[in-house]
Each structure stands twice: as C-alpha cells, then as structure tokens.
Amino acid sequence: MNIHEHQAKALLKELGVDVLDGVVCFTADEAEAAFKKLGTPVCAVKSQIHAGGRGKGKAVAPGKLDVNKYNAKTGEYTGPGITSDKGVVIVKSAAEAKQSAANLLGNALVTKQTGAHGKVVKRIYVEAGCKPDKEFYASVLLDRAVGLPILMVSPAGGMDIEEVAEKHPEQIIKIHFDPSVGLWPNQASRAAYFLGLSGEAFKNGAKLLRALCAAYVKLDASMLEINPLAVAGERVFCMDAKLSYDDNALFRQKKAEELRDVNEEDPNETEAKKYDLSYIALDGSVGCLVNGAGLAMATMDVIKLFGSSPANFLDVGGGATREKVTAAFKIILNDPKVKAILVNIFGGIMRCDIIAEGVIAAVKEVNLKVPLVVRLEGNQVERGKQLLKDSGLPIQTADSLSEAAQKVVASVK
C-alpha cells in the first residue's frame, strides 16, 4: 500500500528522521496561507499523487487531455490543456503559491509513471524552501535473494536510480543489515563515507541512515526511498520521501489504514481486496483468471508469446469459491480493454469441478459478451470439463496452456 509524500514525512519525523517543514493543502487559499505560515523566502508547491517523476510532469485540464500527445518512452506530454509545466513548483510569494496550487489542483498530472491519462491532483504539499549543497539518493528495500533488507545509497541524487544503475553502477553501494538489530554504526559510517560526507554532516548523515533503516523495519515497509537526500552545511535531511507498506503486515500497522487514499488506487484493485483476490491491472486485452501466482505469471508470458498481451494479473488463490470466481469475472470485465478472457486452473487444493461451477455461474450472472477460453487440469478435471460442456454456454476449452493461449489470442484478433 502506497502513501503520499507528506504522510511518509510525518511518519519519518516521528521516528527521528530529519525532514523539511510543510503543510498539506486541499485548496489554493490553503496554499497561500501555508506559504505565510512557513515563513521562508521560497517554498515548494508539490503535487501529491502516488507516482514518481512529478518534477518533470505536466498538469493538464482533464477535459483537454489528448492521450495521443503522450510519449510513453520519455513520459512527456506535448498536447493541449497544460496548466502547469511542472508537478513541483518553486514559488517566492504567497500569491505565487496560490496560483501554482490552482494550476495543479483538480488537474491530471501526467508523468512517466502515470501513463497517458495521468493522475488527478487532489492535494498538494507546500514545503519550506531550502538550498542544499549536495543531493544524494537513499533507499531501503528487501533483497529477496538474500532474505534481508538492504540499504542502497548513491551520490547521484535527484536522478532516476535505474539510469544510474545502468550507466554508472559504481556510484551505488548496497549494504545488507539484520532487521532484528538494525544498521550497525560501522555500516552507517561506511555509507556516509561513500556519499562523501565529512565533519558534523558525516555524523548526522550516518545517524539519519540508521534512522531510515529502523523506520523501514518498524513501519513494515516494502520500500522506503529518499530522492533526493540532501546536505546543507551540517544538516542532512530528506527533500522527498516515498513509502510503501507491505500489504501482508497491514494488520500490525493500524495507523496505515487511516493513511490509505482510495482515490489513488485502481477501483478494481480495491474491489478485489474485498474478496481476497490478488489483482493488478495491465495494458493488454486478454483478461486472466488463474489460481496461483506462479501459474498466473506463466499464463501472462504464454499469452505474450502467442502475440497478445494480458489485461491483468489475477490470482483467485487456492480456496476459490463460486462467489470469488464471479467477483473475479466482474472485476475483469470492468476493464473496457478486455476483449477475451482466459481461465487457467490447476486443481490441487481446489477441485476443477468446483471451479467449473463457479465459471458457469459467473458467465450466467455477468451475461458474458466476450470470448472465454477455459483450461482445467488436476483434481476432478474430467468432471469439470463435462460440466462446462453440458452448460450449453459458449465456452471454449483447452487441454494445455499453449492451446488455451492460442485460442484466446485468436479470438482477440
């Protein structure tokens, strides 16, 4: 679960991480008042959406957005309706803060990470201005190969870390640490030295990096990214903050639910959570309903192999019921890009005949209008196939994943 920058900074501040002062605002008048309250010569008016690249993004009036003027490779929008050419604006007066907020609020911010349709800005963060001496990059992530969290820092702050990793990997250092004890002082010193810090800034930087690692563990985060991390004199502080909670640990993070912004989430993904379905929307035209994450990934790969693209990842899990299957069909069909559906079930814990009954009930309830291909294998597979055959519904069946993929791609084309 993602949260906004201002929320992440508030949490980090509580845990001893140095961040800049700021005020979250929902109207242009509030932004004007926030500038006066902060009392600095300059402030940053920052759009709050769950996507990166805001500084290079453009705010566009929704009714004037032309998706054909969006370059997917660069993330640049060159069409009509632009109200602000940046999603983060530096202002020098309360009047400028009000105007910049008006240019952002209610409009779609289009960045490399939002896609052509952008994300509507419903809140902004007015933050006290600063003039850093240097900018760095820092993040804490989970290294699944090792099974430990990892601190990653780079002196190349303010840039896309993917670009740094590709072109200048020597500018990145990675340090694993034990979450039960946190980042050791010598590890923090090593990272601060790699960033080129010295004197009191070295001590403060090492302290901040240890605090970031401690916050990552305490908050059950799956990702904590600071880009840029900045130094000004002796002070080392966060100019940005992105934090994602580990969904599997949300039961421990009671405050997290208060921070959830459903306006930033895909409505289908929100609906899927109600039925304990793992759903992620994609850009293709073949809807996928599969049991098991690994099988779902393989299914998407094979669809791609035969010339089409998946419209979603959807894992109904091992305990799929008729109700869950019906809900899954409805969620898939909420996506207007879906031109056909592929159901791929391996019956282990879940019997194929139960899945077949769920598919039949779902097809009848949703009044299915697009082609449907079903591949069943495993426990009670013959009975499941017979149920589909006897249903009298226009359901295509397949005996292998390759056959199923070929049929569904052919139906799309």
Summary of the structure (lengths in Angstrom):
residues: 413
radius of gyration: 24.6
end to end distance: 35.8
largest distance: 78.5
contacts: 1409
relative contact order: 0.10
helix: 39%
strand: 27%
